[in-house]
Amino acid sequence: MAVDKFFLFSYSTNSSFLRYILKQVALEVESIRQILKKYLLGNTRAAETETVDQWFQSFDEGAPLHLSEQERQTAKQEIWEKIAPAIIVERKRKVIPLWIKVAASAAVVAGVAFMLWWTGNRPATDAVMAYTTVTTGNGEKKIITIKDGTQLTLNAGTTLHIYNDFSATRKVDLVDGEVFFEVHKDPERPFQIQSSGLTITVLGTSFNVLSYKELSKISVGVMTGKVRVATDTTTIGVLQKTEGLVYDKQLHTYKTITIHDTLPAWKEGRLVLDDVSFREMAFLMKKNFGTDILTSNTQVLNTRYTTELPTSMTGEQAAEVLAAVHNLKTKKQNDQVFFYK
């Protein structure tokens, strides 16, 4: 009951009233602190308890205070700053004070209440943001036509989210992989592809986007029409026919390149490795042929790989050709192929 009274006092007074109370008590400031501390811990003598109880009762006899919310918060803060330094529980007492338990419980309840309120009041965007997921496995390609007439060709190991609401903007997320887009022209509804921090916007054109999670770069190449490539803050390129852009996801740098006016090699059944690292080569071999390429040789790890492989080959055949081009030897073990010197 003593704690309840103390917090009733804390929540129903202000700084001016506190100063008035302190003047009325015929004790020095240090004595007041000590008595309050002992009272909250239940260690006061009978006479001290009676004095504090009478003190609390005197608040009830006074005229009620009408405080604004801001005044209440200011009062609580000032009271706490004056009382808290004196309320230090001795280490020998291992009991957690009741007011700490109450405050902790109140914080949990407040947090739950806020989450319930936020959940109930947030915008109902679930229907707008709903999407359909399309995927391909290793060595698999897929061609789909979506509801606006746009045709998408997915390379191996690709995951694509196609948003269901095309009323304002036609939008897809290239989560992982490579897609060739042949976008149906619609000036009223731009077509947007988002992938790894980039947004590619078009009206009607054909272009290729390579954006595998395991690769450090994103590549965009335009076959027809025009596309705009932007980060979250700025446009980094407007590409036309035979132009491309390579964006480094780690360094956040980019460069523009010239590409051939032909379909991407992978659509024609070819895997083109162009000066890639061992890790990138092994990743692309896994995606296209389902074969794991491994090595424990430092020289092999540091080799850059350049070649062209028909995806109609088996994984073992492709690994043999790749190794031969780079003067390496191979050893097959289960479903894995090891490269060595």
N, C-alpha and C positions, 0 to 999 in steps of 0.2 A: 504493500500500500504506500510505503514511503516513496518508492521509485515512481509510482503512478502520480503521486502528488507533485513530485519534483518536475516531471515532464509536463503535467498540467500547468504548472507555473511557467515553465519554459515556453510553452506554446501560447500563453495568454497574456504576456506582458511585453513591454518594449523597453528600450534603453533608458528613457527618462524615468519610468517607474522603477526600474532596477536601482538607479542611483538614489531614488527616494527611499527605497527599502533599506539600502545599505546605511543611510544616514540614521534611520530609526533604530537600528539594532545597536545596543549598547555594548558592542564588542569591537575589538580591533580587527582589521582586515585579515590578518593571519589566523586569528581565532575563528573567524567565520569560515574560512577555508577548511580548517581542521575539523570543525564541527560538521560541516556539510559532508566532508569526506567520510567521517566516522558514521554519520547518519545513513549515507548511501550503502555503507558496508555493514550496517546493523551493529555497530560497536559503541554507540552512544550510551551514556548513563541515563538513568530515568529522568533526571532533571534536564539534561541536554535534549533528550527526545521530546519532553514536554515543551521546552522552549521553541524548538523547531516546529512542532505541531501547531503551537499557538501562532507562530509566524505565518504558516500556511493558511490557518483559519482567518487571519486578518486580511488576506487577499480577497476571501469570499465576501467579506463585509464591505469592501469598497465598491465604488461604482464600476460597472463593467466597462471594459475598454473596447472601442470600435476601431480596429486597425485595418489598414489596407493590406493586401497580400504582400506588397513590397515591404511594408513596415514590419509585418510578421516575420518575414525572412531575415530582415536586417536584425531584428531583436534576437531571433534564435541564434544567429551567428555571433552576436556580441556576447550573449549569455554563455555560449559554449566556449568562446575564447577566454572568458574570465574564470570559468569553473574548471575546464578540462585540465589545466596544468596541475591542479591540486589533487585531482582524483587519480592517484597512482596506486594500484593494487599491489601489496607486498607479494613477493615471489612465493612465500610460504603458503599463500592461499591459492590453490589450484582451481578454484571455482570461477567460472566465467560469469561476470556480473550480468544480472538480468537485462539491464538496459542494452548491453551489447547484443544479447540474443534477440531482443525485440527489434533493434535496429537492423540486424542481419536479416531477420524474417521479413521486415518491412521492405528491405531492398529487393529481396527475391520476389515478393508479391508485386512490387512496383514494376520490376522487369517483365514478369509474366503478363501483367496488365497492359504494359506498353506494347508487347509483341502481339497480344490479342487485338488491341486497338489498331495497330499498324496493319495487321492481316486483314481486318475487317474494313479498313478505310483506304487501302491502296487501290490504285486504278485497276479495273478489271481488264487486263491486257492479255490474259492467257489465250483468248480466242484469236486475237490479232496476231500474236506471236507464235501460234501453232505452226508446225512444219512437218514435212514428210522427209524421212531419211532414206537415202539411196546409197548402197555400198557395192563394192566389188572386192573379190578376194584376190589373193596372189595369183598372177597369171591370167586373170579374168578381165575382160573388157565388156562394156555394156553401153548400148545406145538407147536413150529414152527421149520422148517428145512430151514436154509439159504443156499445161492447159492453154498457154498463150501462143503455142505453135513453135516455141523455141526448141531446138534439138540439142541435146547434150550427149557427148560421147565421153564416157568415163574410162580412164586408164586403170591399170591394175592397182589394187590396194587403196581405193579411193573411198572417202566418206563425204557425202554432200547432203546439206539440209536445204530443202526447197520450201519456202514459206507459203502457206496456204492462201493468204490474203494478197491478191494482186491488184486490189482496187486503186491504189495510189502509186505504189512502187513495186515493181517485180524484183524480188530479192531472194538470193541464195547465199548460203555460207559454205565455202569450200573448207571443210574442217581438216581434211588430210587428202593429199593425192594430186591428180592431174586431170583436167577436163578441157575438152575442146568445145567451145560454145558457138553455136550458129543462132544468133538472137533474132527473133522475129521483130521487125521494125514496128514501133509504136511510140510516136512522138509525145503522146500524152502520159505515158508511163515508162520512165527510165528503168533500165535493167541494171541491177547492182549485184556485184559479187564481193563478199567480204571474206578476207582470209588473212590470218596472222597480222592484224593491224593495218592492212591495206584495204581500200575500197576502190573497186573498178566499176566505172559507170559508163553505160553505152545506151544508144537508142536502137540501132540495128546494125549488126556487123558480125564477123566471124573472127575468133581469136582463141588463143590457147593460154591456159594458166596452169603453171606447175607450182605446187605449194605443199610438198610433203613435210610433215612435222620433223622428220629425222634429218632433213637437209637444211643447211644454213641459209639458203637463198630461195627467193620466189622469182619466177620468170614469167613475163607476160609477152606474148608475141601476136601481132595483129596481121591477119590475112586480108581482110577487107574492112572498109569503113574506118571508124575512129573511136578510140576509147580514152577515158581520163583515169589516171591512177593517182590516188591520194592517200596520205596518212590521215590520222585523226585531226591534224592541225593544218595541213597544207597540201596543195596539188604538187606532185613531183614530176608529172609528165603527162603530155597529151600525145598519144601515139596514133600514127596513121599506117596505112598499108606498108608492109615490109619493115616496120619498126618494132623494136622490142625494148623491154626494160628488165634489168636484173636488180633485185633489192636484197641487201644483206640484212637479215632479221636481227643479227646480233650487234652489228656495228651501226645499223640504221643509215646506211649509205646506199647509193644506187648509181647505175650507169645505164645509158641508152646504147642499144646495139642495132645492127642491121641484120635482118633475117631473110631467108630465102622465101620467095613467093610460091611456096608449096605447102601442102598439108604437113602437119607434124609427123615426123618419122614413125612415132609409135602407132599412129593411126594406120600406117601402111605396113605395120608388122615388123618394125625394126627398133631395136634399142640402141641409141646412140650415146656413147660415153665420150665426153669431150673434156679431157684434162681434169678428171675427178680424182679425189683422194681414195685410198683403200676403203675407208669407212663408207663413203658415198657409193663406190662401186659395189661393195658387198650388199648395201641396202637395196640398190636398184636391181641387182641380180636376184635377190630374194623376192622382190615384188614382181618381177617379170617372169622368173623361171621357178620360183619356189625352192631355190637351192641356197644353202648356207655356205658362204666362202669364208674360210678362216686362215689365219697364219700366226706363227710365233716368231717369224723372222723380221727383224727391224728393217732391213733393206726392202723387203716386200711391202711392209707397212708404209714406208716413205715413198713408194713408187706412185706416180700419177698415171692414170689409166685412160687411154684413148682408143676406141675401136667402135665398130658397128656390128651388131649381132641380130640375125633374124629371130624373132620371138617364136617361130615355129620349131626351133630346135629344142631338144630336151635340155634340162638344166645341166646335166653332166657334159653334154656336147658343147654347150655354150661356155662352160668353165674351161674345157680343154682348149677351145679356140682362143679365149681371152688370155689364158696362160701362155700359149704358144706365141701370140703376138708380142708379149712382153718378156719372152725368154725365161719363163718360169716353169717349174715342174708341178705336177699335181698328184695328190694321193686321196683317194675316196675312202671314207670311213662312215659307214651307215648312210645317212642322208646328207653328210657334210663333205665338202671338198677342201682340202688343205693346199695352199700355195706355198712353195718353198723354192729356194735357189738350188 
